[in-house]
Amino acid sequence: MSTIERALSRKKKRERDQPHQERDGADDSGAMGPPNAPPTGAPPTSDRKDLIGVGFEPRGPLLKVDINQLRRQSMYPTVAMEDRIGNEYRRIKRPLLGNATGRGVMPVDRGNLIMVTSAIQGEGKTFTSLNLALSIARDPDFSVTLVDGDVARGHLTRVLGAQKHHGLLDLLADESLNPMDLIMPTNIESLSVLTAGSRHALSEELLSSERMGRLVSQLADPTPRHIILFDSPPVLAAPDAVTLSHHMGQVVVVVKSSSTLRHQVTTALDQLDPDKAINMVLNQALGGMGGDDYGGYYGYGDNEN
């Protein structure tokens, strides 16, 4: 039995043994819905601001997230697949949000700090990060800041068209900067974005610095219902991923079904902190999606301990 199969088996057993109400970290709201439209039944913006917490008021320039442009980049589902993929992301976020609010399978320290990674490049981690953030933002009980932690490539930053804006590395290199001045609110309610920032020769050292520890604590402190979601590099491609994982409460590992080699997955998992809540997402698990970059996403929460 493979590592992935064992993880799924353990997860299913825990769910059978756990009361139903404790498994649901969030309600069933938050399907993708029409692009840029408020989620059905969501309270108005003024009533949702307290979810972010006192002291978390992004003051960066407004970033317009263009859903149609994301579709053209294959970073958002087609209209035909939107509902189906939206339902799958509801599945993925439930255990993550449950862990963030203390209603998950086991206690998770700073569970609202979540990192999305993969073993190697090309497994769909940035698509997963972006669409997971959008799904969380549409949940009436949560807000989310999406951070481009893949500072060497800055793929998420480019996808969002935010290359000209300062971000994570700038904050780490210059302590005089205020995070709230660089975090950008967006046209999507309850979603804000922090870009990768300016390239820096000492990016790994900055990510492992005390300043980084203070920054993530500052972002995560206001309330567990505000999620800080990092898109990180692949574990086997850059040391930055392992460095970032030490600051996180939860790690999501994206695995491309029938593509990623088993030893690549196990090697990647071995490099991550075993004390973290490690979750796995099987990308294209169902197949038959016409060869698109997305499709067939299912989330399986598992802590290797």
C-alpha positions in Angstrom: 0.0 0.0 0.0 1.4 3.4 -1.0 2.0 6.4 1.3 -1.0 8.1 -0.3 -3.3 5.1 0.1 -2.3 4.7 3.8 -3.0 8.4 4.4 -6.5 8.1 2.8 -7.2 5.0 4.8 -6.3 6.6 8.1 -8.3 9.7 7.2 -11.4 7.8 6.4 -11.2 5.8 9.6 -10.9 9.0 11.7 -14.0 10.4 9.9 -16.0 7.3 10.7 -15.0 7.4 14.3 -15.7 11.2 14.8 -19.1 12.8 15.5 -20.5 14.4 12.4 -20.7 17.9 13.8 -17.1 17.9 14.8 -15.9 17.0 11.3 -17.5 20.0 9.7 -15.0 22.8 10.2 -17.3 25.1 8.2 -20.8 25.1 6.8 -21.7 24.2 3.2 -21.6 27.7 2.0 -18.8 28.9 -0.2 -19.3 27.2 -3.5 -17.6 29.1 -6.3 -20.8 30.8 -7.6 -20.8 33.5 -10.3 -17.5 35.3 -10.8 -17.0 38.3 -8.5 -20.6 37.9 -7.1 -21.2 38.0 -3.3 -21.9 34.5 -1.9 -25.5 33.6 -1.4 -26.6 34.5 2.2 -23.4 36.3 3.0 -23.7 39.3 5.3 -22.7 42.7 3.9 -19.1 43.8 4.0 -19.5 46.0 7.1 -20.8 43.0 9.1 -17.9 40.8 7.9 -15.0 43.1 8.8 -14.8 41.9 12.4 -13.8 38.5 11.0 -10.5 39.9 10.0 -9.9 41.2 13.5 -8.9 44.5 15.1 -5.6 45.8 13.7 -5.9 43.9 10.3 -6.9 46.6 7.8 -5.0 46.2 4.5 -4.2 49.6 3.1 -2.4 48.6 -0.1 -3.8 49.6 -3.5 -6.9 47.8 -4.5 -6.1 44.7 -6.6 -8.7 43.7 -9.2 -9.0 39.9 -9.5 -10.2 39.3 -13.0 -11.9 35.9 -13.1 -12.2 35.9 -16.9 -8.5 36.6 -17.2 -7.7 33.8 -14.7 -9.8 31.5 -16.9 -7.8 32.4 -20.0 -4.6 31.5 -18.0 -6.2 28.1 -17.0 -6.1 29.3 -13.4 -9.8 29.2 -12.8 -12.4 26.6 -13.9 -14.3 27.0 -17.1 -18.0 27.9 -16.8 -18.9 24.3 -17.5 -16.7 23.0 -14.7 -17.2 25.8 -12.2 -19.8 24.2 -10.0 -18.1 20.8 -9.9 -14.7 22.2 -9.0 -16.3 24.6 -6.5 -17.9 21.6 -4.7 -14.5 19.9 -4.6 -12.8 22.9 -3.1 -15.5 23.0 -0.4 -14.4 19.4 0.5 -10.8 20.5 0.6 -11.3 23.5 2.8 -13.5 21.9 5.4 -10.7 20.0 7.4 -8.4 23.0 7.0 -10.9 25.4 8.4 -11.9 22.9 11.1 -8.3 22.7 12.2 -8.0 26.5 12.1 -10.9 27.0 14.5 -10.1 24.0 16.8 -12.9 21.9 15.5 -10.7 19.5 13.5 -9.5 15.9 14.1 -6.8 17.1 16.5 -5.6 20.4 18.0 -3.4 22.4 15.6 -1.2 25.2 16.8 -1.7 28.3 14.6 -3.9 26.4 12.3 -4.9 29.5 10.4 -1.4 29.6 8.9 -1.6 27.3 5.9 1.0 26.5 3.2 0.3 24.9 -0.2 3.2 23.1 -1.8 4.0 20.0 -3.9 6.9 17.6 -4.4 7.9 19.0 -7.8 6.9 21.7 -10.2 3.8 21.3 -12.5 1.5 19.6 -10.0 -1.1 22.4 -9.8 -0.1 24.0 -6.4 -0.6 27.6 -7.5 -4.0 26.8 -9.1 -4.9 25.1 -5.8 -3.7 28.0 -3.7 -5.6 30.5 -5.7 -8.9 28.6 -5.9 -8.7 27.5 -2.3 -8.3 31.2 -1.3 -11.3 32.1 -3.4 -13.4 29.4 -1.9 -12.4 30.5 1.7 -13.2 34.1 0.9 -16.7 33.1 -0.2 -17.3 31.4 3.1 -19.4 33.8 5.3 -17.5 32.9 8.4 -13.9 33.4 7.1 -11.5 35.8 5.5 -8.2 35.1 3.8 -4.9 36.7 2.9 -3.2 35.0 -0.1 0.6 35.3 0.1 3.0 34.5 -2.8 5.7 32.6 -0.9 7.2 31.2 -4.0 9.5 34.2 -4.1 12.0 32.9 -6.7 9.3 32.5 -9.4 6.5 34.8 -8.2 4.1 32.8 -10.4 1.0 33.8 -8.3 2.0 37.4 -8.4 2.3 37.3 -12.2 -1.0 35.5 -12.6 -2.7 38.3 -10.6 -1.0 41.0 -12.6 0.6 42.4 -9.4 4.3 42.3 -10.4 4.8 46.1 -9.8 3.7 45.9 -6.1 6.1 45.4 -3.2 5.4 42.4 -1.0 6.8 39.7 1.2 10.5 40.0 0.6 10.3 43.8 0.9 8.7 43.5 4.3 11.4 41.1 5.4 14.2 43.2 4.1 13.0 46.5 5.5 11.5 46.4 9.0 10.4 50.0 8.7 7.6 48.9 6.3 4.2 48.2 7.7 2.6 45.0 6.4 -0.8 46.7 6.2 0.6 49.2 3.7 1.6 46.4 1.3 -1.2 43.9 1.7 -3.7 44.7 -1.0 -7.5 44.4 -0.6 -9.2 43.1 -3.7 -12.6 43.4 -5.4 -13.5 40.0 -3.9 -14.9 40.4 -0.5 -12.8 39.0 2.4 -9.8 38.3 0.1 -6.5 40.2 0.3 -3.2 39.6 -1.4 0.5 39.9 -0.5 2.8 39.6 -3.5 6.2 37.9 -3.5 7.9 41.3 -3.6 11.3 42.4 -5.0 13.9 39.8 -5.7 16.5 39.4 -3.0 19.8 37.4 -3.0 19.2 36.3 0.6 15.6 35.2 0.2 16.0 31.9 2.0 17.7 33.6 4.9 14.9 36.2 5.0 12.2 33.5 5.1 13.9 31.8 8.0 14.6 35.0 9.9 13.1 36.1 13.2 11.5 38.9 11.3 9.5 36.3 9.3 8.4 34.7 12.5 7.2 38.0 13.9 5.4 38.8 10.6 3.4 35.5 10.4 2.5 35.8 14.0 1.3 39.4 13.4 -0.8 38.3 10.5 -2.2 35.2 12.2 -3.0 36.7 15.6 -6.2 38.7 15.1 -8.5 35.7 14.8 -8.3 32.1 13.7 -11.1 32.8 11.3 -8.7 34.9 9.2 -6.7 32.5 7.1 -3.1 33.3 6.0 -2.6 31.1 2.9 0.9 30.8 1.4 1.7 29.5 -2.1 5.1 28.0 -1.6 7.7 26.5 -3.9 7.8 22.7 -4.5 9.6 21.0 -1.7 12.2 19.2 -3.9 12.8 22.3 -6.1 13.8 24.8 -3.5 14.8 24.9 0.2 12.4 27.8 0.7 9.5 25.4 1.0 10.9 23.6 4.0 11.9 26.9 5.6 8.4 28.3 5.2 6.8 25.1 6.6 8.4 25.8 10.0 6.3 28.9 10.4 3.0 27.2 9.4 0.4 25.3 11.3 -0.9 23.3 8.4 0.7 22.1 5.1 -1.2 21.1 2.0 0.8 18.9 -0.4 -0.6 18.8 -4.0 0.0 15.4 -5.7 -0.7 15.0 -9.4 -2.5 11.6 -9.8 -0.8 9.1 -12.0 2.1 11.5 -12.7 4.1 12.2 -9.5 6.4 9.3 -8.6 5.8 7.7 -5.2 9.4 8.3 -4.1 9.1 12.0 -4.9 6.1 12.2 -2.6 7.7 10.3 0.2 10.9 12.3 -0.1 9.0 15.5 0.1 6.9 14.4 3.1 10.1 13.3 4.9 11.5 16.9 4.6 8.5 18.5 6.1 8.1 19.0 9.9 6.3 15.9 11.1 4.6 17.9 13.9 2.6 19.9 11.4 -0.9 19.0 10.2 -0.1 17.6 6.8 -2.9 17.4 4.3 -2.9 16.0 0.8 -4.8 17.0 -2.3 -4.9 14.6 -5.3 -4.9 16.6 -8.5 -6.8 15.2 -11.5 -7.7 12.1 -9.5 -10.7 11.4 -11.7 -9.2 12.2 -15.0 -11.4 12.8 -18.0 -11.0 16.6 -17.7 -9.9 17.2 -21.3 -6.3 17.6 -20.4 -6.7 20.9 -18.6 -4.3 21.9 -15.9 -7.1 21.7 -13.3 -9.8 19.1 -12.6 -10.5 16.2 -10.3 -9.4 17.9 -7.1 -10.2 16.1 -3.9 -8.8 17.0 -0.5 -7.7 14.4 2.1 -6.6 15.7 5.5 -3.9 13.6 7.2 -1.4 14.1 10.0 1.5 11.7 9.5 1.8 11.3 13.2 
